[in-house]
Amino acid sequence: MWLGVEVGVEFGLILSQFGCRWEHTESDARIAEASGLDSIWLVDHLLGTMDPAGDVFEAWTALSYLAGVTGRVRLGHLVNCVSFRNVGVLAKMVATVDHASGGRVEVGLGAGWYEREYEAFGYEFDSPGVRVAYFEEYLDALVALLGGGPVNFEGEYIRLEDAYCRPGPVQQPHPPITVGAGGPRMREITGRKADAWNCPASRIPDLEDARGVVTAAAAGAGRTVRTTLQVPVAVGRTDEEAAAALEVARVHMAWMGDIESVGVTGKIGAAAEQVAALADHGVDGLIAVVPGSRRRPEFIEAYGELAAGF
């Protein structure tokens, strides 16, 4: 509720995971839950994207632990690289953590893009066309497996023979599936087959056109797909806190673009107007990248205060 008007936006947070100590990751999750945020998200990388030699915690072992120290927030990855795990293994992981968390798992999927980590760990980095084709098969096979089985699947890249995933997940027919994608073929697949599309920060400037591909494909399949944004958020409860968050974001989050153009910034009231405008343009949720510094806990709490107004 904002200014007396119902605005259905959900608020998620990408946790600290690169170049940090574990207590920072866990602290983020606990603050997010205490602040009333809706979801927490990790990334799925084997190497640091800015510094390949930097520290990065593994995605699923981290999520499994966080499922046990939280009790309300939903949990996911933005996004799992389908190249890293056999689809049957991923289905079992999803179902297991869905049980461990009491039905709070969100499944984020992507086709993979970071060639350096493919090379480092011996994965084949195929052409974009092959990676997208494999992704679509993987998505189909995963949905089938989350139904319990037996599953028989004969694709160009994936083969399953009387495969079972039991127990199935708590959430039926399966946990919500979010696809993070910028390219048109991936967005079209998302519209036909996924539950949500996460718009990367790089596509926010042309959100309307990018989202149009998703919504057209969804309409053609007789379904609807939610839209979430991977978005920088630098907000504060005071002028000083807002200015400090923005200063850190400009330095450490420049990879997301011009922070003030694509992000949600300023004091809570001004930021709420920005979120409401995004909702008017069909955005259903934010998955925030919040500035990292010694003041990060404050910045997350301010984001939670923003979320509490909706």
C-alpha positions in Angstrom: 0.0 0.0 0.0 1.5 3.3 -1.0 -0.4 6.6 -0.5 -3.5 4.5 0.0 -3.2 2.8 -3.3 -2.5 -1.0 -3.6 0.7 -1.6 -5.6 1.5 -5.3 -6.0 5.3 -5.2 -6.0 7.5 -7.8 -4.3 11.0 -6.9 -2.9 13.9 -9.2 -3.2 17.6 -8.8 -2.3 20.8 -10.2 -3.9 23.0 -11.3 -1.0 26.7 -10.7 -0.4 28.6 -13.5 -2.0 31.7 -12.2 -3.7 34.8 -11.1 -1.9 33.2 -11.3 1.6 33.2 -13.4 4.7 30.4 -15.9 5.3 29.0 -13.9 8.2 28.3 -11.1 5.7 26.2 -13.4 3.5 24.3 -14.8 6.5 23.8 -11.3 8.0 22.3 -10.1 4.8 19.8 -12.9 4.9 18.8 -12.3 8.5 18.4 -8.6 8.0 16.3 -9.2 4.9 14.0 -11.5 6.8 13.8 -9.1 9.8 13.2 -6.1 7.5 10.2 -7.8 5.9 11.7 -8.3 2.4 10.0 -11.0 0.3 12.9 -12.9 -1.1 16.7 -13.4 -1.0 18.8 -14.5 -4.0 22.3 -15.7 -4.7 24.2 -15.9 -8.0 25.5 -19.1 -9.5 29.1 -18.5 -10.5 32.2 -20.6 -10.0 34.6 -17.7 -10.5 34.2 -14.1 -9.5 32.9 -12.1 -12.5 35.0 -9.0 -11.7 38.1 -10.9 -10.4 38.4 -14.5 -11.4 40.8 -15.1 -8.5 38.5 -13.6 -6.0 36.4 -15.4 -3.3 32.9 -16.6 -4.2 30.7 -18.9 -2.2 29.0 -21.8 -4.1 25.3 -21.2 -4.8 23.4 -24.3 -3.7 25.3 -25.2 -0.5 24.9 -21.6 0.5 21.2 -21.6 -0.2 20.7 -24.9 1.7 22.2 -23.3 4.8 20.2 -20.1 4.5 17.0 -22.2 4.3 17.7 -23.4 7.8 18.4 -20.0 9.4 15.4 -18.2 7.9 11.7 -19.0 8.2 9.7 -16.7 6.0 11.6 -15.2 3.0 11.6 -17.0 -0.3 15.0 -18.3 -1.6 16.4 -18.5 -5.1 19.3 -17.9 -7.4 19.6 -15.2 -10.0 20.2 -17.5 -11.9 21.4 -21.1 -12.1 23.6 -21.8 -15.1 22.1 -24.9 -16.7 25.5 -26.0 -18.0 26.8 -26.7 -14.5 24.5 -29.5 -13.3 22.8 -32.5 -14.8 19.1 -31.7 -15.0 18.2 -34.7 -12.7 20.7 -33.5 -10.1 19.2 -30.0 -10.2 15.7 -31.4 -9.9 16.6 -33.3 -6.8 18.3 -30.3 -5.3 15.3 -28.1 -5.9 12.9 -30.6 -4.4 15.1 -31.3 -1.4 15.6 -27.6 -0.5 11.9 -27.0 -1.1 11.1 -29.5 1.6 13.9 -28.2 3.9 12.5 -24.7 3.6 8.8 -25.5 3.9 8.1 -24.7 0.3 10.0 -21.4 -0.2 12.2 -22.2 -3.2 12.3 -20.1 -6.3 14.0 -21.6 -9.4 16.1 -19.2 -11.4 17.5 -20.4 -14.7 19.8 -19.0 -17.3 21.7 -20.2 -20.3 25.2 -19.2 -19.1 27.4 -16.4 -20.4 30.7 -16.2 -18.5 33.1 -18.0 -20.9 36.1 -17.7 -18.5 34.5 -20.0 -15.9 33.5 -22.5 -18.6 37.1 -22.7 -19.7 38.4 -22.8 -16.1 36.3 -25.8 -15.1 36.2 -27.8 -18.3 32.7 -27.0 -19.5 32.1 -26.7 -23.2 31.2 -23.1 -24.1 28.9 -23.7 -27.1 27.6 -21.1 -29.5 24.7 -18.9 -28.3 22.3 -20.9 -30.5 23.3 -24.2 -29.0 23.2 -22.8 -25.5 19.7 -21.5 -26.0 18.5 -24.8 -27.6 20.0 -26.8 -24.7 18.4 -24.3 -22.2 14.9 -25.0 -23.6 15.4 -28.7 -23.4 16.7 -28.4 -19.9 13.7 -26.3 -18.8 11.3 -28.9 -20.3 13.1 -31.8 -18.7 13.3 -30.0 -15.3 9.5 -29.3 -15.2 8.8 -32.9 -16.2 11.1 -34.2 -13.4 9.6 -31.9 -10.8 6.3 -33.7 -11.5 7.8 -36.8 -9.8 8.1 -39.2 -12.7 8.6 -41.6 -14.3 10.0 -39.3 -17.0 11.1 -40.4 -20.4 12.7 -37.6 -22.4 14.5 -37.9 -25.7 16.0 -34.6 -26.9 19.0 -33.6 -28.9 21.0 -32.9 -25.7 19.1 -34.5 -22.8 18.0 -38.1 -22.4 16.0 -39.4 -19.5 14.7 -43.0 -19.1 12.2 -43.8 -16.4 13.7 -41.1 -14.3 12.1 -40.2 -10.9 12.3 -37.1 -8.7 10.7 -38.3 -5.5 9.6 -36.8 -3.2 8.5 -34.1 -5.5 8.7 -30.5 -4.3 6.3 -29.1 -1.7 5.1 -26.5 -4.2 2.9 -28.0 -6.9 3.0 -28.4 -9.8 6.6 -27.0 -9.2 8.3 -24.0 -7.5 8.0 -20.8 -9.6 10.6 -20.6 -12.4 12.3 -17.3 -13.2 14.4 -16.9 -16.3 17.0 -14.2 -16.4 17.6 -13.3 -20.0 18.3 -10.3 -22.3 18.3 -11.9 -25.7 15.1 -12.2 -27.8 15.1 -16.0 -28.2 15.5 -16.5 -24.4 12.8 -14.0 -23.7 10.4 -15.7 -26.2 11.0 -19.1 -24.4 10.4 -17.4 -21.1 7.0 -16.1 -22.3 6.0 -19.6 -23.4 7.3 -21.7 -20.6 8.4 -19.8 -17.4 6.6 -18.1 -14.6 8.7 -14.9 -14.4 11.2 -13.0 -16.5 14.0 -11.2 -14.7 15.1 -8.2 -16.7 18.8 -7.6 -16.4 19.9 -4.1 -15.5 21.4 -3.6 -18.9 17.9 -3.9 -20.5 16.1 -1.6 -18.1 16.5 1.4 -20.4 14.4 -0.4 -23.1 12.2 -2.3 -20.7 9.0 -1.8 -22.6 10.3 -3.3 -25.9 12.2 -6.1 -24.1 9.2 -7.1 -22.0 7.0 -6.9 -25.1 8.6 -10.0 -26.5 7.9 -11.9 -23.3 4.3 -10.8 -23.0 3.5 -11.5 -26.7 4.9 -15.0 -26.4 3.0 -15.6 -23.2 -0.3 -14.3 -24.7 0.2 -16.6 -27.7 0.5 -19.5 -25.2 -2.6 -18.4 -23.2 -0.6 -17.6 -20.1 0.8 -14.7 -18.1 4.4 -14.1 -16.9 5.5 -11.9 -14.1 8.3 -9.3 -14.7 11.0 -8.6 -12.1 14.0 -6.3 -12.4 17.6 -6.9 -11.4 18.0 -3.3 -10.2 20.5 -1.2 -8.2 18.8 0.2 -5.1 20.6 3.0 -3.1 18.0 4.4 -0.7 18.1 6.0 2.7 15.9 7.0 5.6 17.7 10.4 5.8 19.4 12.6 3.3 22.8 11.6 4.6 22.0 7.9 4.4 20.6 8.2 0.9 23.6 10.2 -0.3 26.0 7.7 1.3 24.3 4.8 -0.4 24.4 6.5 -3.8 28.1 7.4 -3.4 29.0 3.8 -2.7 26.8 2.5 -5.6 28.4 4.9 -8.1 31.8 3.5 -7.2 31.1 -0.2 -6.8 28.0 -0.8 -9.0 28.9 1.1 -12.2 28.8 -2.2 -14.1 25.0 -1.9 -13.8 24.9 1.3 -15.8 24.1 4.9 -14.6 22.7 4.2 -11.2 20.4 7.1 -11.1 19.0 6.4 -14.5 18.3 2.6 -14.1 18.1 2.3 -10.3 15.8 3.2 -7.4 17.5 5.9 -5.4 17.0 8.7 -2.9 15.1 9.0 0.4 12.2 6.6 1.0 9.4 8.9 -0.3 11.2 9.6 -3.6 12.2 6.0 -4.0 8.6 4.9 -3.4 7.4 7.1 -6.3 10.0 5.4 -8.6 8.8 2.0 -7.5 5.2 3.0 -8.1 6.1 4.2 -11.6 7.8 0.9 -12.4 4.6 -0.9 -11.2 2.6 1.2 -13.6 4.8 -0.1 -16.4 4.1 -3.8 -15.5 6.9 -4.5 -13.1 5.9 -7.1 -10.4 9.0 -7.3 -8.4 12.5 -5.9 -7.7 15.5 -8.0 -7.0 17.8 -5.4 -5.6 21.6 -5.0 -5.7 22.3 -2.9 -2.6 25.7 -1.1 -2.2 28.2 -3.1 -0.2 30.2 -1.3 2.5 30.5 -1.3 6.3 27.1 0.5 6.1 25.4 -2.2 4.0 23.2 -3.4 6.9 21.8 0.2 7.2 21.2 0.3 3.4 19.3 -3.1 3.5 17.2 -1.9 6.4 16.3 1.3 4.5 15.3 -0.9 1.5 13.1 -2.9 3.9 11.5 0.3 5.0 10.8 1.2 1.4 9.2 -2.3 0.9 7.1 -2.0 4.0 5.2 0.9 2.4 3.8 -1.3 -0.4 
